[in-house]
Amino acid sequence: MGSDPPTDPIAVKIVVAGGFGVGKTTFVGSVSEIKPLRTDALMTAASEGVDDLARLPEKSDTTVAMDFGRRTFTDAGAVLMLFGTPGQDRFWFMWDELSEGAAAAVVLADTRRLDDSFPAIDYFEGRATPFLVAINQFPDAHDYEPDEIHSALELSEDVPVLFCDARQRPSTVHVLDRALNLAIAHLRALSQPVQGALT
């Protein structure tokens, strides 16, 4: 008696969002199993007075449309299609298109600039998109407990707070695994097939 034929993994869209310079491009590049698509542009004098670089003097380029990567979770039978949003206010018009059909989101945050996380949090709360907050642990950042960050960001009880290093694949894979669990739970709660996450 033959075994069941293998099934193709289900595509699940995950958005990686957050403030300017929190590490979204690094996160997508670290976790992607393919060479990520990036739409970085060199920051020039045109950004002066528009982008706040006071706390990011070393930043020389910026995402102007999106980052795209892919990660397969074989055990879950899912392939995650990752869309990283631009961080600056002037590119936020891209968020609606990038978030269309997303099953879950990762809000990447920096404890040195925690207030920059509120626009992304408000955005996904408003769209009823399940999300988690991943604290990118920069070397000179303050150390806080997850419950302190949860309280400071005024998150609802069902929003997880994780710590990660956006440069390290095991760390970013762990974050995506949690995001996938959120997506599956959300789709099941809506009584939709997981295929509903396909875009």
PyMOL commands that place a pseudoatom at each C-alpha (Angstrom):
pseudoatom trace, name=CA, resn=MET, resi=1, chain=A, elem=C, hetatm=0, pos=[0.000, 0.000, 0.000]
pseudoatom trace, name=CA, resn=GLY, resi=2, chain=A, elem=C, hetatm=0, pos=[1.572, 3.293, -1.070]
pseudoatom trace, name=CA, resn=SER, resi=3, chain=A, elem=C, hetatm=0, pos=[1.940, 6.319, 1.131]
pseudoatom trace, name=CA, resn=ASP, resi=4, chain=A, elem=C, hetatm=0, pos=[-0.032, 9.519, 0.570]
pseudoatom trace, name=CA, resn=PRO, resi=5, chain=A, elem=C, hetatm=0, pos=[1.511, 11.791, -2.054]
pseudoatom trace, name=CA, resn=PRO, resi=6, chain=A, elem=C, hetatm=0, pos=[3.393, 14.772, -0.640]
pseudoatom trace, name=CA, resn=THR, resi=7, chain=A, elem=C, hetatm=0, pos=[1.440, 17.990, -0.517]
pseudoatom trace, name=CA, resn=ASP, resi=8, chain=A, elem=C, hetatm=0, pos=[2.817, 21.368, -1.410]
pseudoatom trace, name=CA, resn=PRO, resi=9, chain=A, elem=C, hetatm=0, pos=[3.438, 23.713, 1.518]
pseudoatom trace, name=CA, resn=ILE, resi=10, chain=A, elem=C, hetatm=0, pos=[0.847, 26.407, 2.084]
pseudoatom trace, name=CA, resn=ALA, resi=11, chain=A, elem=C, hetatm=0, pos=[1.996, 29.994, 1.505]
pseudoatom trace, name=CA, resn=VAL, resi=12, chain=A, elem=C, hetatm=0, pos=[1.464, 32.280, 4.501]
pseudoatom trace, name=CA, resn=LYS, resi=13, chain=A, elem=C, hetatm=0, pos=[2.101, 36.013, 4.275]
pseudoatom trace, name=CA, resn=ILE, resi=14, chain=A, elem=C, hetatm=0, pos=[3.888, 37.636, 7.231]
pseudoatom trace, name=CA, resn=VAL, resi=15, chain=A, elem=C, hetatm=0, pos=[4.637, 41.358, 7.462]
pseudoatom trace, name=CA, resn=VAL, resi=16, chain=A, elem=C, hetatm=0, pos=[7.746, 42.596, 9.287]
pseudoatom trace, name=CA, resn=ALA, resi=17, chain=A, elem=C, hetatm=0, pos=[7.145, 46.180, 10.386]
pseudoatom trace, name=CA, resn=GLY, resi=18, chain=A, elem=C, hetatm=0, pos=[8.446, 48.762, 12.816]
pseudoatom trace, name=CA, resn=GLY, resi=19, chain=A, elem=C, hetatm=0, pos=[10.062, 52.137, 13.098]
pseudoatom trace, name=CA, resn=PHE, resi=20, chain=A, elem=C, hetatm=0, pos=[12.895, 53.605, 11.086]
pseudoatom trace, name=CA, resn=GLY, resi=21, chain=A, elem=C, hetatm=0, pos=[16.199, 51.777, 11.577]
pseudoatom trace, name=CA, resn=VAL, resi=22, chain=A, elem=C, hetatm=0, pos=[15.006, 49.015, 13.925]
pseudoatom trace, name=CA, resn=GLY, resi=23, chain=A, elem=C, hetatm=0, pos=[16.519, 46.226, 11.798]
pseudoatom trace, name=CA, resn=LYS, resi=24, chain=A, elem=C, hetatm=0, pos=[13.713, 45.061, 9.494]
pseudoatom trace, name=CA, resn=THR, resi=25, chain=A, elem=C, hetatm=0, pos=[15.980, 44.624, 6.459]
pseudoatom trace, name=CA, resn=THR, resi=26, chain=A, elem=C, hetatm=0, pos=[18.536, 42.778, 8.596]
pseudoatom trace, name=CA, resn=PHE, resi=27, chain=A, elem=C, hetatm=0, pos=[15.802, 40.548, 10.042]
pseudoatom trace, name=CA, resn=VAL, resi=28, chain=A, elem=C, hetatm=0, pos=[14.423, 39.543, 6.633]
pseudoatom trace, name=CA, resn=GLY, resi=29, chain=A, elem=C, hetatm=0, pos=[17.924, 38.999, 5.235]
pseudoatom trace, name=CA, resn=SER, resi=30, chain=A, elem=C, hetatm=0, pos=[18.936, 36.877, 8.212]
pseudoatom trace, name=CA, resn=VAL, resi=31, chain=A, elem=C, hetatm=0, pos=[15.965, 34.521, 8.141]
pseudoatom trace, name=CA, resn=SER, resi=32, chain=A, elem=C, hetatm=0, pos=[15.337, 34.217, 4.405]
pseudoatom trace, name=CA, resn=GLU, resi=33, chain=A, elem=C, hetatm=0, pos=[16.291, 30.970, 2.685]
pseudoatom trace, name=CA, resn=ILE, resi=34, chain=A, elem=C, hetatm=0, pos=[16.534, 32.811, -0.636]
pseudoatom trace, name=CA, resn=LYS, resi=35, chain=A, elem=C, hetatm=0, pos=[18.512, 35.892, -1.518]
pseudoatom trace, name=CA, resn=PRO, resi=36, chain=A, elem=C, hetatm=0, pos=[16.203, 38.635, -0.254]
pseudoatom trace, name=CA, resn=LEU, resi=37, chain=A, elem=C, hetatm=0, pos=[14.784, 41.271, -2.537]
pseudoatom trace, name=CA, resn=ARG, resi=38, chain=A, elem=C, hetatm=0, pos=[15.694, 44.689, -1.196]
pseudoatom trace, name=CA, resn=THR, resi=39, chain=A, elem=C, hetatm=0, pos=[14.665, 48.156, -2.308]
pseudoatom trace, name=CA, resn=ASP, resi=40, chain=A, elem=C, hetatm=0, pos=[17.284, 50.141, -0.427]
pseudoatom trace, name=CA, resn=ALA, resi=41, chain=A, elem=C, hetatm=0, pos=[18.338, 53.563, -1.602]
pseudoatom trace, name=CA, resn=LEU, resi=42, chain=A, elem=C, hetatm=0, pos=[21.286, 55.639, -0.506]
pseudoatom trace, name=CA, resn=MET, resi=43, chain=A, elem=C, hetatm=0, pos=[20.237, 58.406, 1.849]
pseudoatom trace, name=CA, resn=THR, resi=44, chain=A, elem=C, hetatm=0, pos=[21.130, 61.770, 0.388]
pseudoatom trace, name=CA, resn=ALA, resi=45, chain=A, elem=C, hetatm=0, pos=[20.720, 65.419, 1.223]
pseudoatom trace, name=CA, resn=ALA, resi=46, chain=A, elem=C, hetatm=0, pos=[17.092, 65.098, 0.112]
pseudoatom trace, name=CA, resn=SER, resi=47, chain=A, elem=C, hetatm=0, pos=[16.313, 63.275, 3.367]
pseudoatom trace, name=CA, resn=GLU, resi=48, chain=A, elem=C, hetatm=0, pos=[17.662, 66.063, 5.558]
pseudoatom trace, name=CA, resn=GLY, resi=49, chain=A, elem=C, hetatm=0, pos=[14.892, 67.537, 7.658]
pseudoatom trace, name=CA, resn=VAL, resi=50, chain=A, elem=C, hetatm=0, pos=[12.629, 64.599, 6.742]
pseudoatom trace, name=CA, resn=ASP, resi=51, chain=A, elem=C, hetatm=0, pos=[14.279, 61.513, 8.256]
pseudoatom trace, name=CA, resn=ASP, resi=52, chain=A, elem=C, hetatm=0, pos=[15.363, 61.773, 11.878]
pseudoatom trace, name=CA, resn=LEU, resi=53, chain=A, elem=C, hetatm=0, pos=[18.949, 60.497, 11.945]
pseudoatom trace, name=CA, resn=ALA, resi=54, chain=A, elem=C, hetatm=0, pos=[19.901, 61.990, 15.312]
pseudoatom trace, name=CA, resn=ARG, resi=55, chain=A, elem=C, hetatm=0, pos=[19.949, 58.570, 16.972]
pseudoatom trace, name=CA, resn=LEU, resi=56, chain=A, elem=C, hetatm=0, pos=[21.127, 56.695, 13.861]
pseudoatom trace, name=CA, resn=PRO, resi=57, chain=A, elem=C, hetatm=0, pos=[24.167, 58.623, 12.625]
pseudoatom trace, name=CA, resn=GLU, resi=58, chain=A, elem=C, hetatm=0, pos=[25.697, 55.488, 11.051]
pseudoatom trace, name=CA, resn=LYS, resi=59, chain=A, elem=C, hetatm=0, pos=[22.680, 54.731, 8.826]
pseudoatom trace, name=CA, resn=SER, resi=60, chain=A, elem=C, hetatm=0, pos=[23.474, 55.427, 5.171]
pseudoatom trace, name=CA, resn=ASP, resi=61, chain=A, elem=C, hetatm=0, pos=[20.633, 53.726, 3.280]
pseudoatom trace, name=CA, resn=THR, resi=62, chain=A, elem=C, hetatm=0, pos=[16.930, 53.126, 3.725]
pseudoatom trace, name=CA, resn=THR, resi=63, chain=A, elem=C, hetatm=0, pos=[14.139, 50.878, 2.457]
pseudoatom trace, name=CA, resn=VAL, resi=64, chain=A, elem=C, hetatm=0, pos=[11.939, 52.799, 0.032]
pseudoatom trace, name=CA, resn=ALA, resi=65, chain=A, elem=C, hetatm=0, pos=[9.386, 50.142, -0.942]
pseudoatom trace, name=CA, resn=MET, resi=66, chain=A, elem=C, hetatm=0, pos=[9.825, 46.761, 0.754]
pseudoatom trace, name=CA, resn=ASP, resi=67, chain=A, elem=C, hetatm=0, pos=[12.074, 43.851, 1.606]
pseudoatom trace, name=CA, resn=PHE, resi=68, chain=A, elem=C, hetatm=0, pos=[11.007, 40.372, 0.526]
pseudoatom trace, name=CA, resn=GLY, resi=69, chain=A, elem=C, hetatm=0, pos=[12.198, 36.978, 1.722]
pseudoatom trace, name=CA, resn=ARG, resi=70, chain=A, elem=C, hetatm=0, pos=[10.958, 33.430, 2.164]
pseudoatom trace, name=CA, resn=ARG, resi=71, chain=A, elem=C, hetatm=0, pos=[11.257, 30.797, 4.870]
pseudoatom trace, name=CA, resn=THR, resi=72, chain=A, elem=C, hetatm=0, pos=[9.907, 27.242, 4.773]
pseudoatom trace, name=CA, resn=PHE, resi=73, chain=A, elem=C, hetatm=0, pos=[8.661, 25.497, 7.913]
pseudoatom trace, name=CA, resn=THR, resi=74, chain=A, elem=C, hetatm=0, pos=[8.537, 21.894, 6.716]
pseudoatom trace, name=CA, resn=ASP, resi=75, chain=A, elem=C, hetatm=0, pos=[7.024, 20.451, 9.897]
pseudoatom trace, name=CA, resn=ALA, resi=76, chain=A, elem=C, hetatm=0, pos=[4.147, 22.930, 9.714]
pseudoatom trace, name=CA, resn=GLY, resi=77, chain=A, elem=C, hetatm=0, pos=[3.717, 22.453, 5.968]
pseudoatom trace, name=CA, resn=ALA, resi=78, chain=A, elem=C, hetatm=0, pos=[4.032, 26.183, 5.423]
pseudoatom trace, name=CA, resn=VAL, resi=79, chain=A, elem=C, hetatm=0, pos=[6.228, 28.552, 3.487]
pseudoatom trace, name=CA, resn=LEU, resi=80, chain=A, elem=C, hetatm=0, pos=[6.315, 32.055, 4.916]
pseudoatom trace, name=CA, resn=MET, resi=81, chain=A, elem=C, hetatm=0, pos=[6.396, 34.918, 2.459]
pseudoatom trace, name=CA, resn=LEU, resi=82, chain=A, elem=C, hetatm=0, pos=[8.018, 37.816, 4.307]
pseudoatom trace, name=CA, resn=PHE, resi=83, chain=A, elem=C, hetatm=0, pos=[7.323, 41.438, 3.459]
pseudoatom trace, name=CA, resn=GLY, resi=84, chain=A, elem=C, hetatm=0, pos=[9.361, 44.078, 5.285]
pseudoatom trace, name=CA, resn=THR, resi=85, chain=A, elem=C, hetatm=0, pos=[7.813, 47.539, 5.371]
pseudoatom trace, name=CA, resn=PRO, resi=86, chain=A, elem=C, hetatm=0, pos=[9.638, 50.847, 4.982]
pseudoatom trace, name=CA, resn=GLY, resi=87, chain=A, elem=C, hetatm=0, pos=[10.054, 52.639, 8.295]
pseudoatom trace, name=CA, resn=GLN, resi=88, chain=A, elem=C, hetatm=0, pos=[9.854, 56.341, 7.486]
pseudoatom trace, name=CA, resn=ASP, resi=89, chain=A, elem=C, hetatm=0, pos=[6.565, 58.208, 7.685]
pseudoatom trace, name=CA, resn=ARG, resi=90, chain=A, elem=C, hetatm=0, pos=[6.800, 59.344, 4.059]
pseudoatom trace, name=CA, resn=PHE, resi=91, chain=A, elem=C, hetatm=0, pos=[6.697, 55.743, 2.799]
pseudoatom trace, name=CA, resn=TRP, resi=92, chain=A, elem=C, hetatm=0, pos=[3.811, 54.545, 4.975]
pseudoatom trace, name=CA, resn=PHE, resi=93, chain=A, elem=C, hetatm=0, pos=[1.440, 54.660, 2.006]
pseudoatom trace, name=CA, resn=MET, resi=94, chain=A, elem=C, hetatm=0, pos=[3.035, 51.313, 1.060]
pseudoatom trace, name=CA, resn=TRP, resi=95, chain=A, elem=C, hetatm=0, pos=[1.812, 49.589, 4.219]
pseudoatom trace, name=CA, resn=ASP, resi=96, chain=A, elem=C, hetatm=0, pos=[-1.771, 48.925, 3.080]
pseudoatom trace, name=CA, resn=GLU, resi=97, chain=A, elem=C, hetatm=0, pos=[-0.646, 47.119, -0.050]
pseudoatom trace, name=CA, resn=LEU, resi=98, chain=A, elem=C, hetatm=0, pos=[2.095, 45.159, 1.725]
pseudoatom trace, name=CA, resn=SER, resi=99, chain=A, elem=C, hetatm=0, pos=[-0.286, 44.113, 4.523]
pseudoatom trace, name=CA, resn=GLU, resi=100, chain=A, elem=C, hetatm=0, pos=[-3.145, 43.011, 2.285]
pseudoatom trace, name=CA, resn=GLY, resi=101, chain=A, elem=C, hetatm=0, pos=[-3.810, 39.340, 2.966]
pseudoatom trace, name=CA, resn=ALA, resi=102, chain=A, elem=C, hetatm=0, pos=[-1.246, 39.078, 5.763]
pseudoatom trace, name=CA, resn=ALA, resi=103, chain=A, elem=C, hetatm=0, pos=[-1.975, 36.307, 8.269]
pseudoatom trace, name=CA, resn=ALA, resi=104, chain=A, elem=C, hetatm=0, pos=[0.218, 37.837, 10.988]
pseudoatom trace, name=CA, resn=ALA, resi=105, chain=A, elem=C, hetatm=0, pos=[2.840, 40.485, 11.601]
pseudoatom trace, name=CA, resn=VAL, resi=106, chain=A, elem=C, hetatm=0, pos=[6.098, 40.949, 13.467]
pseudoatom trace, name=CA, resn=VAL, resi=107, chain=A, elem=C, hetatm=0, pos=[6.596, 44.403, 14.958]
pseudoatom trace, name=CA, resn=LEU, resi=108, chain=A, elem=C, hetatm=0, pos=[10.332, 44.838, 15.389]
pseudoatom trace, name=CA, resn=ALA, resi=109, chain=A, elem=C, hetatm=0, pos=[11.255, 47.261, 18.161]
pseudoatom trace, name=CA, resn=ASP, resi=110, chain=A, elem=C, hetatm=0, pos=[14.292, 48.968, 19.664]
pseudoatom trace, name=CA, resn=THR, resi=111, chain=A, elem=C, hetatm=0, pos=[14.153, 49.753, 23.398]
pseudoatom trace, name=CA, resn=ARG, resi=112, chain=A, elem=C, hetatm=0, pos=[16.227, 52.901, 22.796]
pseudoatom trace, name=CA, resn=ARG, resi=113, chain=A, elem=C, hetatm=0, pos=[13.331, 54.242, 20.702]
pseudoatom trace, name=CA, resn=LEU, resi=114, chain=A, elem=C, hetatm=0, pos=[10.324, 52.341, 21.978]
pseudoatom trace, name=CA, resn=ASP, resi=115, chain=A, elem=C, hetatm=0, pos=[7.886, 55.132, 21.049]
pseudoatom trace, name=CA, resn=ASP, resi=116, chain=A, elem=C, hetatm=0, pos=[8.643, 54.437, 17.379]
pseudoatom trace, name=CA, resn=SER, resi=117, chain=A, elem=C, hetatm=0, pos=[6.749, 51.138, 17.757]
pseudoatom trace, name=CA, resn=PHE, resi=118, chain=A, elem=C, hetatm=0, pos=[3.346, 52.700, 18.422]
pseudoatom trace, name=CA, resn=PRO, resi=119, chain=A, elem=C, hetatm=0, pos=[2.405, 53.472, 14.790]
pseudoatom trace, name=CA, resn=ALA, resi=120, chain=A, elem=C, hetatm=0, pos=[2.967, 49.834, 13.751]
pseudoatom trace, name=CA, resn=ILE, resi=121, chain=A, elem=C, hetatm=0, pos=[1.136, 48.505, 16.813]
pseudoatom trace, name=CA, resn=ASP, resi=122, chain=A, elem=C, hetatm=0, pos=[-1.820, 50.839, 16.197]
pseudoatom trace, name=CA, resn=TYR, resi=123, chain=A, elem=C, hetatm=0, pos=[-1.845, 49.870, 12.526]
pseudoatom trace, name=CA, resn=PHE, resi=124, chain=A, elem=C, hetatm=0, pos=[-2.131, 46.119, 13.098]
pseudoatom trace, name=CA, resn=GLU, resi=125, chain=A, elem=C, hetatm=0, pos=[-4.570, 46.527, 15.972]
pseudoatom trace, name=CA, resn=GLY, resi=126, chain=A, elem=C, hetatm=0, pos=[-6.755, 48.608, 13.657]
pseudoatom trace, name=CA, resn=ARG, resi=127, chain=A, elem=C, hetatm=0, pos=[-6.665, 45.913, 10.975]
pseudoatom trace, name=CA, resn=ALA, resi=128, chain=A, elem=C, hetatm=0, pos=[-7.268, 43.104, 13.512]
pseudoatom trace, name=CA, resn=THR, resi=129, chain=A, elem=C, hetatm=0, pos=[-4.087, 41.424, 12.259]
pseudoatom trace, name=CA, resn=PRO, resi=130, chain=A, elem=C, hetatm=0, pos=[-2.474, 39.193, 14.904]
pseudoatom trace, name=CA, resn=PHE, resi=131, chain=A, elem=C, hetatm=0, pos=[1.028, 40.336, 15.738]
pseudoatom trace, name=CA, resn=LEU, resi=132, chain=A, elem=C, hetatm=0, pos=[3.878, 39.929, 18.155]
pseudoatom trace, name=CA, resn=VAL, resi=133, chain=A, elem=C, hetatm=0, pos=[6.533, 42.387, 19.269]
pseudoatom trace, name=CA, resn=ALA, resi=134, chain=A, elem=C, hetatm=0, pos=[10.150, 41.306, 18.781]
pseudoatom trace, name=CA, resn=ILE, resi=135, chain=A, elem=C, hetatm=0, pos=[12.729, 43.392, 20.625]
pseudoatom trace, name=CA, resn=ASN, resi=136, chain=A, elem=C, hetatm=0, pos=[15.891, 43.633, 18.542]
pseudoatom trace, name=CA, resn=GLN, resi=137, chain=A, elem=C, hetatm=0, pos=[18.665, 43.546, 21.124]
pseudoatom trace, name=CA, resn=PHE, resi=138, chain=A, elem=C, hetatm=0, pos=[21.118, 46.247, 20.138]
pseudoatom trace, name=CA, resn=PRO, resi=139, chain=A, elem=C, hetatm=0, pos=[24.384, 46.131, 22.132]
pseudoatom trace, name=CA, resn=ASP, resi=140, chain=A, elem=C, hetatm=0, pos=[23.882, 49.535, 23.777]
pseudoatom trace, name=CA, resn=ALA, resi=141, chain=A, elem=C, hetatm=0, pos=[20.149, 49.144, 24.452]
pseudoatom trace, name=CA, resn=HIS, resi=142, chain=A, elem=C, hetatm=0, pos=[18.628, 49.064, 27.920]
pseudoatom trace, name=CA, resn=ASP, resi=143, chain=A, elem=C, hetatm=0, pos=[17.629, 45.706, 29.372]
pseudoatom trace, name=CA, resn=TYR, resi=144, chain=A, elem=C, hetatm=0, pos=[13.966, 45.338, 30.257]
pseudoatom trace, name=CA, resn=GLU, resi=145, chain=A, elem=C, hetatm=0, pos=[11.770, 42.429, 31.246]
pseudoatom trace, name=CA, resn=PRO, resi=146, chain=A, elem=C, hetatm=0, pos=[9.078, 41.351, 28.765]
pseudoatom trace, name=CA, resn=ASP, resi=147, chain=A, elem=C, hetatm=0, pos=[6.289, 42.434, 31.124]
pseudoatom trace, name=CA, resn=GLU, resi=148, chain=A, elem=C, hetatm=0, pos=[7.843, 45.920, 31.402]
pseudoatom trace, name=CA, resn=ILE, resi=149, chain=A, elem=C, hetatm=0, pos=[7.827, 46.285, 27.625]
pseudoatom trace, name=CA, resn=HIS, resi=150, chain=A, elem=C, hetatm=0, pos=[4.322, 44.838, 27.430]
pseudoatom trace, name=CA, resn=SER, resi=151, chain=A, elem=C, hetatm=0, pos=[3.123, 47.486, 29.868]
pseudoatom trace, name=CA, resn=ALA, resi=152, chain=A, elem=C, hetatm=0, pos=[5.065, 50.357, 28.275]
pseudoatom trace, name=CA, resn=LEU, resi=153, chain=A, elem=C, hetatm=0, pos=[3.582, 49.559, 24.855]
pseudoatom trace, name=CA, resn=GLU, resi=154, chain=A, elem=C, hetatm=0, pos=[0.087, 49.087, 26.324]
pseudoatom trace, name=CA, resn=LEU, resi=155, chain=A, elem=C, hetatm=0, pos=[-0.278, 45.746, 24.569]
pseudoatom trace, name=CA, resn=SER, resi=156, chain=A, elem=C, hetatm=0, pos=[-3.284, 43.495, 24.961]
pseudoatom trace, name=CA, resn=GLU, resi=157, chain=A, elem=C, hetatm=0, pos=[-2.739, 40.260, 26.862]
pseudoatom trace, name=CA, resn=ASP, resi=158, chain=A, elem=C, hetatm=0, pos=[-2.667, 38.114, 23.724]
pseudoatom trace, name=CA, resn=VAL, resi=159, chain=A, elem=C, hetatm=0, pos=[0.301, 39.951, 22.140]
pseudoatom trace, name=CA, resn=PRO, resi=160, chain=A, elem=C, hetatm=0, pos=[3.594, 38.125, 22.823]
pseudoatom trace, name=CA, resn=VAL, resi=161, chain=A, elem=C, hetatm=0, pos=[6.823, 40.024, 23.483]
pseudoatom trace, name=CA, resn=LEU, resi=162, chain=A, elem=C, hetatm=0, pos=[10.006, 38.240, 22.415]
pseudoatom trace, name=CA, resn=PHE, resi=163, chain=A, elem=C, hetatm=0, pos=[13.686, 39.147, 22.331]
pseudoatom trace, name=CA, resn=CYS, resi=164, chain=A, elem=C, hetatm=0, pos=[15.786, 38.536, 19.257]
pseudoatom trace, name=CA, resn=ASP, resi=165, chain=A, elem=C, hetatm=0, pos=[18.980, 39.377, 17.466]
pseudoatom trace, name=CA, resn=ALA, resi=166, chain=A, elem=C, hetatm=0, pos=[17.967, 40.333, 13.923]
pseudoatom trace, name=CA, resn=ARG, resi=167, chain=A, elem=C, hetatm=0, pos=[21.416, 39.276, 12.664]
pseudoatom trace, name=CA, resn=GLN, resi=168, chain=A, elem=C, hetatm=0, pos=[21.172, 35.686, 13.897]
pseudoatom trace, name=CA, resn=ARG, resi=169, chain=A, elem=C, hetatm=0, pos=[19.119, 33.135, 11.956]
pseudoatom trace, name=CA, resn=PRO, resi=170, chain=A, elem=C, hetatm=0, pos=[18.217, 30.853, 14.927]
pseudoatom trace, name=CA, resn=SER, resi=171, chain=A, elem=C, hetatm=0, pos=[16.833, 33.894, 16.716]
pseudoatom trace, name=CA, resn=THR, resi=172, chain=A, elem=C, hetatm=0, pos=[14.802, 35.177, 13.773]
pseudoatom trace, name=CA, resn=VAL, resi=173, chain=A, elem=C, hetatm=0, pos=[13.531, 31.684, 12.926]
pseudoatom trace, name=CA, resn=HIS, resi=174, chain=A, elem=C, hetatm=0, pos=[12.208, 31.409, 16.495]
pseudoatom trace, name=CA, resn=VAL, resi=175, chain=A, elem=C, hetatm=0, pos=[10.326, 34.704, 16.074]
pseudoatom trace, name=CA, resn=LEU, resi=176, chain=A, elem=C, hetatm=0, pos=[8.810, 33.551, 12.782]
pseudoatom trace, name=CA, resn=ASP, resi=177, chain=A, elem=C, hetatm=0, pos=[7.783, 30.235, 14.316]
pseudoatom trace, name=CA, resn=ARG, resi=178, chain=A, elem=C, hetatm=0, pos=[5.787, 32.147, 16.935]
pseudoatom trace, name=CA, resn=ALA, resi=179, chain=A, elem=C, hetatm=0, pos=[4.308, 34.411, 14.265]
pseudoatom trace, name=CA, resn=LEU, resi=180, chain=A, elem=C, hetatm=0, pos=[3.210, 31.365, 12.267]
pseudoatom trace, name=CA, resn=ASN, resi=181, chain=A, elem=C, hetatm=0, pos=[1.501, 29.938, 15.351]
pseudoatom trace, name=CA, resn=LEU, resi=182, chain=A, elem=C, hetatm=0, pos=[-0.368, 33.229, 15.791]
pseudoatom trace, name=CA, resn=ALA, resi=183, chain=A, elem=C, hetatm=0, pos=[-1.441, 33.167, 12.152]
pseudoatom trace, name=CA, resn=ILE, resi=184, chain=A, elem=C, hetatm=0, pos=[-2.731, 29.594, 12.315]
pseudoatom trace, name=CA, resn=ALA, resi=185, chain=A, elem=C, hetatm=0, pos=[-4.623, 30.219, 15.561]
pseudoatom trace, name=CA, resn=HIS, resi=186, chain=A, elem=C, hetatm=0, pos=[-6.197, 33.361, 14.106]
pseudoatom trace, name=CA, resn=LEU, resi=187, chain=A, elem=C, hetatm=0, pos=[-7.320, 31.639, 10.918]
pseudoatom trace, name=CA, resn=ARG, resi=188, chain=A, elem=C, hetatm=0, pos=[-8.757, 28.716, 12.860]
pseudoatom trace, name=CA, resn=ALA, resi=189, chain=A, elem=C, hetatm=0, pos=[-10.641, 31.117, 15.129]
pseudoatom trace, name=CA, resn=LEU, resi=190, chain=A, elem=C, hetatm=0, pos=[-12.196, 32.665, 12.049]
pseudoatom trace, name=CA, resn=SER, resi=191, chain=A, elem=C, hetatm=0, pos=[-13.070, 29.159, 10.806]
pseudoatom trace, name=CA, resn=GLN, resi=192, chain=A, elem=C, hetatm=0, pos=[-11.089, 29.810, 7.657]
pseudoatom trace, name=CA, resn=PRO, resi=193, chain=A, elem=C, hetatm=0, pos=[-8.766, 27.324, 6.001]
pseudoatom trace, name=CA, resn=VAL, resi=194, chain=A, elem=C, hetatm=0, pos=[-5.088, 28.152, 6.342]
pseudoatom trace, name=CA, resn=GLN, resi=195, chain=A, elem=C, hetatm=0, pos=[-5.112, 28.593, 2.551]
pseudoatom trace, name=CA, resn=GLY, resi=196, chain=A, elem=C, hetatm=0, pos=[-6.891, 31.892, 3.239]
pseudoatom trace, name=CA, resn=ALA, resi=197, chain=A, elem=C, hetatm=0, pos=[-3.447, 33.306, 4.061]
pseudoatom trace, name=CA, resn=LEU, resi=198, chain=A, elem=C, hetatm=0, pos=[-2.323, 32.780, 0.500]
pseudoatom trace, name=CA, resn=THR, resi=199, chain=A, elem=C, hetatm=0, pos=[-1.949, 35.975, -1.505]
for i in range(1, 199): cmd.bond("trace and resi %d" % i, "trace and resi %d" % (i + 1))
show_as sticks, trace
zoom trace
